[in-house]
Amino acid sequence: MASPAVKWITSHLCPSASIEQVLSDILTGTAVAVSDGSYFEQYSTVAAAWIITSADGQECIEGGGIVPGAIQDLNSYRAELAGLLGISVGFQCLGAS
């Protein structure tokens, strides 16, 4: 895997022991990618997580992290977009971009 271009979204990067099926499924268009983001207003914190799995769910690469930003820019939209960014960065790390 390549080093991520956006470090904060992969602060908790974790691939499965093998990712060969993930790579194959990306190439055939059958891989599954999902993300989620959360805004914790009481803590002025935004976090996001994402996962890219093989079609059978046996292999994956997942990551997430705390989303940076000024307090006035933190909201649920930023959280959800950060999750989508994580998927893009995950593809980049896999060399599948």
Secondary structure by P-SEA (a helix, b strand, c coil): ccccccccccccccccccaaaaaaaaaaccbbbbbbbbbcccccbbbbbbbbbccccccccccccccccccccccaaaaaaaaaaaaaaaaaaaccc
